[in-house]
Structures are given as C-alpha cells and as structure tokens.
Amino acid sequence: MGHYQWNWAIILEQVAGTEEYYYQWLLTGLGWTVATALSAWVLALVLGSLVGTLRTAPNKLLAGAATAYVELFRNIPLIVQLFLWFYVLPEMLPKSAGFWMKQDMPMPEFITAAVGLGLFTSARVAEQVRTGIMALSSGQRNAGLALGFTLPQVYRYVILPMAFRIVIPPMTSEFMNVFKNSAVALAIGVTELTFQMRQITGEYAPGNPIEVMTIVSLIYLILAFSVNRLMAFIERRTQVPGFISGGGK
C-alpha cells in the first residue's frame, strides 16, 4: 500500500475515448438508484400496509392469504426474485406477452427492479404494520365499533393512524434498506450507483479503485443519513403526546 498512487480527483477526469467525465457516470448512477429505491418504496408501503392489515383481519381466509404472501416474498433472496421476474417470467407467459416484457416494455430493467424490490420490501413492511396493529389494545377497536363504525372504518380512522406512528422507527430501517438493496439491481442491468462504480473501477480506472469505492460509499452514507433525518422529522411531527413509539405508553 505504500506504493499506491492516490488520486482523489479521479472522478473529475475525462473518461478515455469519450466526452464524458467519471462524475457524470456517478451522477447518472445516483439518479437511477434514487428512482429505483423511491419507486420500490411507494409500492412496498402501499402493498405492505394492505397485506399487514389483512394479516390482522378476523377473516381467516384473508389473513391466511396475507401470511402466505409475506412468507413467499420474505424468504426468497432478492437477487433470486429479480432473476425470476426478469428472465423466467417472460418465458412462462404467452409468447406475445413475454415478447412485450423483453422488447417493448419501456425501461424493462428499471421497472423489473422497482417492482421486484418493492414486492420484496412489502413483505417486511407488512410485518411492521401487523406488529404496530397488534401493539394496540383491543379497546380501541371495540370503542370504534361501539361508536357505530364499520370494521374497515375502525381500521382507517382509529387503528392504522396509531399503528403507523408506532412503526415509524422500524420503518426507517426498511426505508434505508431499500436504498442499499437497490444495488442488487445491477444484476439485471440497471445502471445504478454500484453498477457505475464497477464499470469505472473495472474497465476505465482500474488503477484507482479505492478512491472510487470510497466516494460511492460516502454517497450511500449520505442517502441513508438523509432518509434517517427525514423519518425522524416525520416521527416528531406525528407523535401523540404521552404515547411512546414502539407500543408503550
């Protein structure tokens, strides 16, 4: 390491044989990372909230189906799920549908990554939502029903608003994990941040991998810290006086 030639300005240099600069590649990768992670998070939050709520429903059929969903998507590795969605599913569909997914679907790599990551994360979000609901006393549900609310209305106006406040801290971890897990999308060709890092260090700047990897690591750290601060702000704005997040009082 004593003979290593440090060059922290490597990302400001021009890519050999092109008119682009390394920092432009990293910015492009950052853009795809953020787009993939945010799209996946929206899908995960919507689906996870629905599935987590159904897991606490009195209907055993709905609760069983929701449980099966969680077990399916939570226990298969993310990279395997992405391969199944991107390479296997088009071959199992009718020829026209499979051809559309492989050739005509706009941004197939991005959409597949966002959907795959969203479904994987939704199973984890569902568990957080279910835990938040179960942490509430049954008196809140009974009080809502006694006031004349239907069960869906009790969930909407009484249970879920409190449950979401409880699960904000664990949701913060899941939100941060979405950004980190988005790196797996490089396996199906999404030119996100880790993809660009590998391309720079492997083909164009093999002599300065430490600097590029360090800079990319700092970018991920900034993303994670930003998400943490955002969720902390939301937690402060939505907390109920006298009620401690996490299910305690």
N, C-alpha and C positions, 0 to 999 in steps of 0.2 A: 504493500500500500504506500510505502514511502516514495515510490517512483510514479505513483498515479498522477496524471496531469489533470488537475481540477479545472473545470471550465463552466462556471455557473451561468455564463451568458449564452450557453448553447442554444436556448430556446429563442434567442434573438437573432440567431444566424439563419441564413437562407438555406432552404433545402436544396441539395445538389441536384442540378438538372431541371429545376423548376423555378417558378417565380414566386413561390410561397415561402413562408417562414415557419419555423417549428412552433412558435407560439400560436400561429393561426390554426395549426392542426390541433393543439391542445384546447383552444377555444371552441373549435368545432366539436371535439370530443366532449367537452363540458356541456355544450348545448344539448347534445344527444343524451348525455347522462341525466341532465335535469328533466328533459322532456319525457324520457322513459320512466324515470322514477315518479314524477308527478302524475303521469297518466296512470301508472300502475297503482299509485296510492289512492287516487279517486275511485278506481274500480274496486280496490281492496276495501276501502272504507264503506262503500255502498253495499257491496255483496257481504262483507264481513258483518256489518250491522244487521242486515236482514237474516243471515244464517245464525248469528249469535242469538238474536231474538227468538227465532224459531226453535232453537235448542231448549228454550225455557217454556215453550208453549205447552198447554195441557194436552194437546192433541198428540198422541204417541206416534202416529204416522209421520206428521210433520217434524217432530223432534228427532225421530229416528233417521229421516232423510237428511236433516241438517247435520246430525252426528256423522253419518256416512260421508257427507261432503267434506267435513273437517278432517276426518281420518284419511281420506283419499289424498287430498292436496297437501296435507301437512307432513305425511310420511313418505312421499316420493321426493327425492332430491330435486332441487330447482333445475339444475342443468339437464337432468333426465326429462323433466317435464317440457323444457324448451325444445329438446330434440324431438320429442313425441309430437308436439304441436307443429313444428316446422318441417320435419322430414317424414313423419309417419302418417299423420292425419290426412294430408293431401292425397296420399296413396290409397287410403281407405274410403275416401269419398267417391261419388260418381265422377267419371272422367272429366266432365265439363267443370264441376265444382273444384276438383283438385287442380285442374289446369289454371283456373282463375286464381286460386290461392298462390300458386307458384309463379305465375306470369303476369296476370292482370291486376291483382290486388295492389292498391297503392302502398308503397313502403312496407312490403311484407315482413322484412326483418324487424323493423321498428314495431309494427302492430303486434306481431307474434311475441316479441319480447315484453311489450307492455301488458298484453293480455296474460301471458304466462306468469310473469312476475306478479301481476295483480291477483290472479287466482291463487297462487302460492301464498301470498301475503294475506289474502282474505280469510284463509283458514285460521291464521294466527290472530287476526283481528277479531274473528268470531269468538274465539276463546276468551279474549279480553272483554268483549261485550257481555258474553254469558257470565263471566266472573263478576262483572260490575252489577249485573241484574241480580245475581244470587246473593250479593253482599247486602242488598237492601232488605229491610224487614218486610214480612208478608203484610204487615199492617198498612203499608202504603197502597198495595194493590187492593186490599179489602176496602180501604177508605174510598178509593176511586170508584169501585163498583157500588158502594153504598150511596154514593152521590148520583148514581144513575148513568155513569159512563159505561160504554161497552168495553170489552176487553181490549180491542185494538186502540180505543181512545185512552184507556188507562196506560197502555204502553207508550203511546205517543206523548201524552201530556204529563204523566206522573213518573213512570218508571225510567224511561230512556233519558230524559233530561238529567236525572240524578245519576244514573249509571254511567253516562258519558263523562260526567265530572269526576267520578271515581277512577275511571280508567285512563285519564289523561297521562299520568306518569308512565305506565307501561306502553301506552300508545306512542309516546315519544320515542321509546326504543325501537318500536316497529317502524316508525316513520324514518328514523335514522338508518335502520337496516335496509330499507328499500333502496336508498342511495348506494349503500355498499353492495347489496346484492345485484344491482343493475350491471355491475362489472361482468357478470356471467353472460350478459347479452352478447359479448364479443364472440362467443362460441357459435352464434348463428349469423355473424357478420355485421352486427350493429357497430358503427364506428364511434363508439362512446369513448370515454376518457382512457380506460385501461387498454382498449384496442389501439388508440393512438400512441400511447406510451410504448406498447410492444413494437409497434411499427417503427417508431423513432429509434428506439434502442436496438432493434434487431436488424434493420436494413440500412438506416441512414446515418445514425450516430452511434455505432457500436462502441466507440471509444469513450463515451461519456454516459454510461447507463445510470450511475449513482445519482448524478445531478437531476436527470430527468425523472427518475423514480421518486426522488425526494420531493421535487416540485409537485408531482402528481399526488403524492401522499399528503402534502400540505393543502392541496385543493380539496381533497376528500375531507380532511380535518375541518376546513373552513365550512364546507357544506354541512357536515354533521353538527358543528357548533351552532351554525345559523338555525338549523332545524330545532336544536335543543332550546335556544333562546326564544324562538317563535312559540314553541309549545309551552314554555314556561310563562310567556306573556298571556297566552290563552288560558292557562290554568289560573293565573291570578285574576283575570277578568271574569271568569265564570265560577269561581269558588263560592260556596254557600257559607255565610258566616256561622261559625260554630260547628261546621261539618268538615272533617279532615279527609282529604283524598286518600283513597285506599280502603274505604269501607268502614272507617272508625268514626266515632262521634266525640 
